[in-house]
Amino acid sequence: MTAVSRTRRDEIVAAAARTFARDGYTAVGMRDVAEAVGIRGASLYHHFASKEEILYAVCLSVTQEPNEQTLPLLDAPGTPTQRMAALVRAHLEHLHRRQVEHLVALHEMASLTPEHRAVVDEHRRFYQRRVRDVVAAGMATGEFGVPDARLAAFAICDVLNGFSNWFHDDRDLAVEDVVVGYVDLVVDRLLRPRTVT
């Protein structure tokens, strides 16, 4: 795939996500997506064979994409604390860029074919496993004091993904403030061992 073709696909996915979010996936046709992108319907079919394939691409943008772009931070040098803080930051920054896509994926995933749904679910499970592994590493070093790495990983992913539901750029709260606050909440409060006073 050429860079131009990849850019056009990204534009289609972003425009389709906005259209799905506004009108609902079932109410949107391929012509609506083509109009939202500003291309002819025939050109749209050059990139995607069906509306479901576009929805699948939307879902991959918030599952496969973070696995490729964010999870490498968990393999970087540093302590489990440092790597988890980097992951929290990158996860929220990605969700901020892909907020509409994330909300569409949450609400419309049932419209995927079983084969596509299985791929998306596997990306999500893999991400959670990698988070769990870093939590377990932090437990082994004594940096993290949670009793169960698996439950902690589920909680972390839920807390981070919840950002999409409430954050709006028109609020008085800047993204950077949310990122700093969430790093503190997840790493320093949720994961740290409790101190006895």
Contacts in CASP RR format, 6 or more apart in sequence:
PFRMAT RR
TARGET T0000
AUTHOR 0000-0000-0000
METHOD contacts of the structure
MODEL  1
MTAVSRTRRDEIVAAAARTFARDGYTAVGMRDVAEAVGIRGASLYHHFAS
KEEILYAVCLSVTQEPNEQTLPLLDAPGTPTQRMAALVRAHLEHLHRRQV
EHLVALHEMASLTPEHRAVVDEHRRFYQRRVRDVVAAGMATGEFGVPDAR
LAAFAICDVLNGFSNWFHDDRDLAVEDVVVGYVDLVVDRLLRPRTVT
1 9 0 8 1.000
5 47 0 8 1.000
8 47 0 8 1.000
9 47 0 8 1.000
9 48 0 8 1.000
9 57 0 8 1.000
11 37 0 8 1.000
12 33 0 8 1.000
12 37 0 8 1.000
12 44 0 8 1.000
12 47 0 8 1.000
12 48 0 8 1.000
12 54 0 8 1.000
12 57 0 8 1.000
13 54 0 8 1.000
13 57 0 8 1.000
13 58 0 8 1.000
13 61 0 8 1.000
13 101 0 8 1.000
14 100 0 8 1.000
14 101 0 8 1.000
15 33 0 8 1.000
15 36 0 8 1.000
15 37 0 8 1.000
16 28 0 8 1.000
16 33 0 8 1.000
16 36 0 8 1.000
16 37 0 8 1.000
16 54 0 8 1.000
16 55 0 8 1.000
16 58 0 8 1.000
17 58 0 8 1.000
17 61 0 8 1.000
17 100 0 8 1.000
17 101 0 8 1.000
17 104 0 8 1.000
18 36 0 8 1.000
18 100 0 8 1.000
19 28 0 8 1.000
19 32 0 8 1.000
19 33 0 8 1.000
19 36 0 8 1.000
20 28 0 8 1.000
20 55 0 8 1.000
20 58 0 8 1.000
20 104 0 8 1.000
20 108 0 8 1.000
21 100 0 8 1.000
21 103 0 8 1.000
21 104 0 8 1.000
23 32 0 8 1.000
24 108 0 8 1.000
25 51 0 8 1.000
25 55 0 8 1.000
25 104 0 8 1.000
25 107 0 8 1.000
25 108 0 8 1.000
25 111 0 8 1.000
26 111 0 8 1.000
28 51 0 8 1.000
29 51 0 8 1.000
30 41 0 8 1.000
30 44 0 8 1.000
30 45 0 8 1.000
30 50 0 8 1.000
30 51 0 8 1.000
31 41 0 8 1.000
33 44 0 8 1.000
33 51 0 8 1.000
33 54 0 8 1.000
34 40 0 8 1.000
34 41 0 8 1.000
34 43 0 8 1.000
34 44 0 8 1.000
37 44 0 8 1.000
48 54 0 8 1.000
48 57 0 8 1.000
52 111 0 8 1.000
52 112 0 8 1.000
52 113 0 8 1.000
52 116 0 8 1.000
55 104 0 8 1.000
55 108 0 8 1.000
55 111 0 8 1.000
55 112 0 8 1.000
56 112 0 8 1.000
56 113 0 8 1.000
56 116 0 8 1.000
56 119 0 8 1.000
56 120 0 8 1.000
58 101 0 8 1.000
58 104 0 8 1.000
58 105 0 8 1.000
58 108 0 8 1.000
59 105 0 8 1.000
59 109 0 8 1.000
59 112 0 8 1.000
59 116 0 8 1.000
59 120 0 8 1.000
60 119 0 8 1.000
60 120 0 8 1.000
60 123 0 8 1.000
61 98 0 8 1.000
61 101 0 8 1.000
61 105 0 8 1.000
62 94 0 8 1.000
62 95 0 8 1.000
62 98 0 8 1.000
62 101 0 8 1.000
62 102 0 8 1.000
62 105 0 8 1.000
63 105 0 8 1.000
63 120 0 8 1.000
63 123 0 8 1.000
63 124 0 8 1.000
63 127 0 8 1.000
64 123 0 8 1.000
65 94 0 8 1.000
65 98 0 8 1.000
66 91 0 8 1.000
66 94 0 8 1.000
66 127 0 8 1.000
67 123 0 8 1.000
67 126 0 8 1.000
67 127 0 8 1.000
69 90 0 8 1.000
69 94 0 8 1.000
70 87 0 8 1.000
70 90 0 8 1.000
70 91 0 8 1.000
70 94 0 8 1.000
71 87 0 8 1.000
71 127 0 8 1.000
71 130 0 8 1.000
73 83 0 8 1.000
73 86 0 8 1.000
73 87 0 8 1.000
73 90 0 8 1.000
74 83 0 8 1.000
74 84 0 8 1.000
74 87 0 8 1.000
74 130 0 8 1.000
74 131 0 8 1.000
74 133 0 8 1.000
74 134 0 8 1.000
76 83 0 8 1.000
76 86 0 8 1.000
79 138 0 8 1.000
79 141 0 8 1.000
79 143 0 8 1.000
80 134 0 8 1.000
80 135 0 8 1.000
80 137 0 8 1.000
80 138 0 8 1.000
80 141 0 8 1.000
80 143 0 8 1.000
80 144 0 8 1.000
81 138 0 8 1.000
81 143 0 8 1.000
81 144 0 8 1.000
81 187 0 8 1.000
81 191 0 8 1.000
83 134 0 8 1.000
84 131 0 8 1.000
84 134 0 8 1.000
84 135 0 8 1.000
84 186 0 8 1.000
84 187 0 8 1.000
84 191 0 8 1.000
85 183 0 8 1.000
85 187 0 8 1.000
87 131 0 8 1.000
87 134 0 8 1.000
88 156 0 8 1.000
88 160 0 8 1.000
88 179 0 8 1.000
88 182 0 8 1.000
88 183 0 8 1.000
88 186 0 8 1.000
88 187 0 8 1.000
89 179 0 8 1.000
89 183 0 8 1.000
91 160 0 8 1.000
92 160 0 8 1.000
92 163 0 8 1.000
92 175 0 8 1.000
92 178 0 8 1.000
92 179 0 8 1.000
92 182 0 8 1.000
93 175 0 8 1.000
93 179 0 8 1.000
95 102 0 8 1.000
95 160 0 8 1.000
95 161 0 8 1.000
95 163 0 8 1.000
95 164 0 8 1.000
96 163 0 8 1.000
96 167 0 8 1.000
96 175 0 8 1.000
99 164 0 8 1.000
99 167 0 8 1.000
102 161 0 8 1.000
102 164 0 8 1.000
103 164 0 8 1.000
103 165 0 8 1.000
105 120 0 8 1.000
106 164 0 8 1.000
109 117 0 8 1.000
109 120 0 8 1.000
110 117 0 8 1.000
112 120 0 8 1.000
127 157 0 8 1.000
128 153 0 8 1.000
128 154 0 8 1.000
128 157 0 8 1.000
129 153 0 8 1.000
131 153 0 8 1.000
131 156 0 8 1.000
131 157 0 8 1.000
132 149 0 8 1.000
132 150 0 8 1.000
132 152 0 8 1.000
132 153 0 8 1.000
133 149 0 8 1.000
135 144 0 8 1.000
135 146 0 8 1.000
135 149 0 8 1.000
135 152 0 8 1.000
135 153 0 8 1.000
135 156 0 8 1.000
135 191 0 8 1.000
136 149 0 8 1.000
138 144 0 8 1.000
138 191 0 8 1.000
139 145 0 8 1.000
139 146 0 8 1.000
139 149 0 8 1.000
142 193 0 8 1.000
143 191 0 8 1.000
143 192 0 8 1.000
143 193 0 8 1.000
144 152 0 8 1.000
144 191 0 8 1.000
144 192 0 8 1.000
144 193 0 8 1.000
145 191 0 8 1.000
145 192 0 8 1.000
145 193 0 8 1.000
145 194 0 8 1.000
146 152 0 8 1.000
146 190 0 8 1.000
146 191 0 8 1.000
152 190 0 8 1.000
152 191 0 8 1.000
155 190 0 8 1.000
156 186 0 8 1.000
156 190 0 8 1.000
159 182 0 8 1.000
159 185 0 8 1.000
159 186 0 8 1.000
159 190 0 8 1.000
160 182 0 8 1.000
160 186 0 8 1.000
163 178 0 8 1.000
163 182 0 8 1.000
167 173 0 8 1.000
167 175 0 8 1.000
167 178 0 8 1.000
169 175 0 8 1.000
END
